[in-house]
Amino acid sequence: MNEMLNAQFVAAGSEMRARAPWAVAEAEALFDLPFSDLIFRAQSVHRSHFDPNEVQVSTLLSIKTGGCSEDCGYCSQSKRHHTEVEQENLLELETVVAKAKAAKDKGATRFCMGAAWRGPKQKDLKPVLDMITAVRALGLETCVTLGMLKEGQAEQLREAGLDYYNHNLDTAPEYYGEVVTTHTYQDRLDTLGEVRQAGIKVCSGGIVGMGETRTHRAALIAQLANLNPPPESVPINLLVQVPGTPLQDVAALDPFEFVRTVAVARITMPTSLVRLSAGREQMAEPLQALCFLAGANSIFYGEKLLTTPNPSADQDLALFDKLGIRAMGAEA
């Protein structure tokens, strides 16, 4: 298998570039490497494409909370689950703009807006289009996650100025039915296709620690890496076990396995931003530092991610200072 892995890389001066497509067995072989070898390889790829001491900072806001009709087993916002999240209406434009301004003042360069819908109805899409236009006028990159898109909706989002559309694949195709039953894996791929066809950048990743195997994690990474092209942003989420959801009691993932997942994502998607997303609140600083060493170079910034807790901006800035990291776009 080492020969197979070595064939994945072509020397090009100081760079190493991955070839596609990635077989699941090849991705799994990366997971199986000795930890130091895997981190070295991931760091080498990372340094070939990015400044290793820069991290892109995004802020995520729930613009419409709760009441979703889907049954995603991890989600606190499904109306099928008995969580403490209450349904709320779509936020007013002025509220969203104020939140975006505050995020920019804190150093965020991208503002992401999430709505708990199966997919937006046309009457719901219009106010979101206004939000995108207003946030982009502040000089921020824009991203939304609205669920599954119908034909023509991606084009409307692009015309409003949308930079990124987030739609995670969540897990491996073979494990997807254990997590979600109200829509299919192909539904997710179809929405990503609509986004690409409209000329919008893709933000797509997954959630680990949902009871899946290492093979499933490898299959998720291979699926993402083999998208043509791979997502520009790849969120790697660690499951937050929300009381009242079907996955509230799943066994916790070993922290080193999470770092391995970040490293394999970096190796297989060398030019993508790999983002530490949900679950950072439960990660000690040394674990986050290992993830940055493994090639993570993006975070969500702010005290809440939709409905779950996240480290405060001050905590993140203190960690950046300890590690000698600066936010992308900030002065060196």
C-alpha positions in Angstrom: 0.0 0.0 0.0 2.9 2.4 0.5 3.7 2.1 -3.2 0.1 3.1 -3.9 0.4 6.1 -1.6 3.7 7.1 -3.1 2.1 7.1 -6.5 -0.3 9.8 -5.3 2.4 12.4 -5.2 4.5 13.9 -8.0 7.5 16.0 -7.1 7.3 19.5 -8.7 10.1 21.6 -7.3 9.2 22.2 -3.6 5.5 21.2 -4.2 3.6 18.0 -4.0 0.3 17.7 -5.8 -2.3 15.0 -5.3 -3.8 13.2 -8.3 -7.4 12.2 -8.5 -9.5 10.2 -8.3 -8.8 8.9 -4.8 -9.9 5.3 -4.0 -11.4 4.7 -0.6 -8.6 2.2 0.1 -6.0 4.9 -0.7 -7.6 7.3 1.7 -7.8 4.6 4.3 -4.2 3.8 3.9 -3.4 7.4 4.7 -5.4 7.0 7.9 -3.3 3.9 8.7 0.1 5.7 8.5 2.1 6.2 11.7 0.9 9.4 13.3 4.2 11.3 12.8 4.4 10.2 9.1 0.9 11.3 8.4 1.4 14.7 10.1 4.6 15.3 8.2 3.0 14.5 4.9 0.0 16.7 5.6 2.2 19.6 6.8 4.4 19.2 3.7 1.3 19.4 1.4 0.0 22.3 3.4 3.2 24.4 3.2 3.2 23.8 -0.6 -0.1 25.7 -1.0 -0.6 27.9 2.1 1.2 30.0 4.6 1.3 27.6 7.6 0.8 30.4 10.1 -2.4 31.9 8.6 -5.9 30.8 9.4 -9.0 32.0 7.6 -11.7 33.3 10.0 -15.5 32.9 9.3 -18.5 33.7 11.4 -21.7 31.7 11.3 -25.2 33.1 12.1 -28.5 31.2 12.3 -30.9 33.5 10.4 -33.8 31.1 10.8 -33.7 28.6 13.7 -35.6 25.4 14.4 -38.6 23.7 12.9 -36.8 21.8 10.2 -38.8 18.9 8.7 -35.7 16.7 8.1 -34.6 13.9 10.5 -30.8 14.4 10.5 -29.7 12.4 13.6 -27.2 15.0 14.8 -29.3 18.1 14.4 -30.8 20.1 17.3 -33.1 22.0 14.9 -35.2 19.1 13.6 -38.9 19.3 14.7 -38.8 15.5 14.9 -36.4 15.6 17.8 -37.0 16.7 21.4 -34.4 19.3 22.0 -34.4 22.7 23.8 -34.2 24.6 20.5 -37.3 26.6 19.8 -38.5 27.6 16.4 -37.8 31.2 15.4 -38.7 33.3 12.4 -36.3 34.6 9.8 -34.2 37.4 11.2 -34.7 41.0 10.0 -32.2 42.4 7.5 -31.0 45.1 10.0 -30.2 42.4 12.6 -28.2 40.4 10.2 -26.2 43.4 8.9 -25.4 44.5 12.5 -24.1 41.0 13.2 -22.1 41.0 10.1 -20.5 44.4 10.9 -19.6 43.0 14.4 -18.0 39.9 12.9 -15.9 42.0 10.5 -14.8 44.2 13.4 -13.6 41.1 15.2 -11.5 40.0 12.2 -13.9 37.7 10.2 -13.5 37.8 6.4 -16.4 35.6 5.6 -20.0 35.8 7.0 -22.1 32.6 6.8 -25.8 32.5 7.2 -27.8 29.3 7.9 -31.5 28.6 7.8 -33.1 25.5 9.1 -35.1 24.5 6.0 -35.3 21.4 3.9 -34.9 23.9 1.1 -36.0 27.5 0.6 -39.4 28.3 -0.9 -39.3 31.2 -3.3 -41.0 33.5 -0.8 -38.3 32.7 1.7 -35.5 33.2 -0.7 -36.1 36.9 -1.5 -35.2 38.2 2.0 -32.1 36.0 2.0 -31.0 37.5 -1.3 -31.3 41.0 0.3 -29.1 39.8 3.2 -26.4 38.5 0.8 -26.3 41.7 -1.1 -26.1 43.8 2.1 -23.4 41.7 3.7 -21.3 41.7 0.6 -21.5 45.4 0.5 -19.7 45.5 3.8 -16.6 43.9 2.1 -17.2 40.4 3.5 -17.3 37.2 1.6 -20.8 35.6 1.8 -21.9 32.1 2.4 -25.3 30.5 3.0 -26.6 27.1 3.9 -30.3 26.8 3.1 -30.8 23.1 2.4 -31.5 21.6 -0.9 -31.9 24.0 -3.9 -34.5 23.9 -6.7 -33.7 24.6 -10.3 -32.9 28.3 -10.8 -32.3 29.2 -7.1 -28.5 28.9 -7.3 -28.5 31.4 -10.1 -30.5 33.8 -8.0 -28.1 33.4 -5.2 -25.2 34.1 -7.5 -26.8 37.2 -8.9 -27.3 38.5 -5.4 -23.5 38.2 -4.9 -23.1 34.9 -3.1 -19.6 33.7 -2.9 -20.0 30.2 -1.2 -22.8 27.7 -0.7 -22.5 25.3 2.2 -24.0 21.8 1.8 -22.2 19.1 3.7 -22.2 15.5 2.6 -22.1 14.6 6.3 -20.7 11.0 6.0 -19.9 8.2 3.6 -22.6 7.2 1.1 -22.7 3.7 2.7 -23.4 5.1 6.2 -25.7 8.0 5.2 -28.9 6.0 5.8 -27.9 5.5 9.5 -28.0 9.3 10.0 -30.6 10.7 7.6 -33.7 9.1 6.0 -35.8 12.0 4.8 -33.5 12.7 1.8 -30.8 10.8 -0.1 -27.1 11.2 -0.6 -27.9 11.9 -4.3 -30.1 14.8 -3.2 -27.1 16.4 -1.6 -24.9 15.8 -4.7 -27.6 17.3 -6.9 -27.6 20.5 -4.9 -23.8 20.7 -5.1 -24.2 20.3 -8.9 -26.6 23.2 -9.1 -24.2 25.3 -7.1 -21.3 24.5 -9.3 -23.3 25.0 -12.5 -24.3 28.5 -11.3 -20.6 29.5 -10.7 -20.7 29.6 -6.9 -17.9 28.2 -4.8 -18.6 25.1 -2.8 -18.3 24.7 1.0 -18.8 21.0 1.8 -17.5 18.7 4.4 -18.8 16.2 7.0 -19.3 15.2 10.6 -17.2 12.6 12.3 -17.9 10.8 15.5 -21.4 9.7 14.6 -20.6 6.0 15.1 -19.1 5.5 11.7 -16.0 3.4 11.1 -12.6 4.6 9.9 -13.5 3.2 6.4 -16.6 5.4 6.4 -14.4 8.4 7.3 -12.0 7.5 4.5 -15.0 7.2 2.1 -16.3 10.6 3.0 -12.9 12.2 2.4 -12.5 10.4 -0.9 -16.0 11.4 -2.0 -15.2 15.1 -1.3 -11.8 14.9 -2.9 -13.2 13.4 -6.1 -15.8 16.2 -6.6 -14.8 18.0 -9.8 -13.3 20.3 -8.6 -13.0 19.6 -4.8 -14.8 22.0 -2.5 -13.0 25.3 -2.0 -13.8 25.0 1.8 -14.1 21.7 3.7 -15.6 21.9 7.2 -14.6 19.0 9.4 -17.1 18.8 12.2 -16.8 16.8 15.4 -20.2 15.6 16.5 -21.7 17.7 19.3 -23.9 15.3 21.2 -27.1 17.3 21.7 -29.6 15.9 24.2 -32.8 14.9 22.5 -31.2 13.8 19.2 -30.8 10.2 18.1 -27.0 10.5 18.4 -26.9 12.0 21.9 -25.3 8.8 23.4 -22.9 7.8 20.6 -19.4 6.9 21.8 -17.0 9.8 21.6 -14.4 9.8 18.8 -10.8 9.4 19.8 -9.1 12.8 19.5 -6.2 11.5 17.5 -8.7 10.0 15.0 -10.1 13.5 14.5 -6.6 14.9 13.8 -6.0 12.1 11.3 -9.2 13.0 9.5 -8.0 16.6 9.2 -4.6 15.4 7.9 -6.2 13.1 5.3 -8.5 15.9 4.1 -5.5 18.2 3.7 -3.5 15.6 1.7 -6.3 14.7 -0.6 -7.6 18.3 -1.1 -4.3 20.3 -1.0 -5.7 23.6 -2.3 -8.9 23.7 -0.2 -9.4 25.5 3.1 -9.9 22.8 5.7 -12.0 24.2 8.5 -12.3 23.2 12.1 -16.0 23.6 12.6 -18.5 22.2 15.2 -17.0 20.6 18.3 -14.2 23.1 19.0 -15.7 24.1 22.3 -15.0 20.5 23.5 -11.4 20.5 22.2 -8.5 21.4 24.4 -6.0 23.9 23.0 -3.3 21.2 22.4 -5.8 19.3 20.2 -6.7 22.3 18.2 -2.9 23.0 17.8 -2.4 19.5 16.4 -5.3 20.1 13.9 -3.6 23.3 12.7 -0.3 21.3 12.4 -2.3 18.7 10.4 -3.3 21.3 7.8 -6.5 22.9 9.2 -6.4 26.6 8.2 -9.9 27.9 8.8 -12.2 28.3 11.8 -15.6 29.5 12.7 -15.3 32.5 15.0 -17.9 33.5 17.6 -19.7 32.2 20.6 -22.3 30.1 18.8 -22.5 27.9 15.7 -26.1 28.0 14.7 -27.3 26.5 18.1 -24.3 24.9 19.6 -21.5 26.6 21.6 -18.1 27.7 20.2 -15.0 29.2 21.8 -15.2 33.0 22.2 -13.3 35.3 19.9 -11.0 36.3 22.8 -10.2 32.6 23.4 -9.3 32.1 19.7 -7.2 35.2 19.6 -5.3 34.0 22.7 -4.7 30.6 21.1 -3.5 32.3 17.9 -1.1 34.4 19.9 0.3 31.3 21.6 0.8 29.5 18.3 2.1 32.5 16.3 -0.9 32.3 14.0 -2.5 35.3 12.3 -5.9 35.6 10.6 -5.8 35.7 6.8 -6.1 39.2 5.7 -4.6 40.6 8.9 -1.3 42.5 8.8 1.8 40.3 9.5 
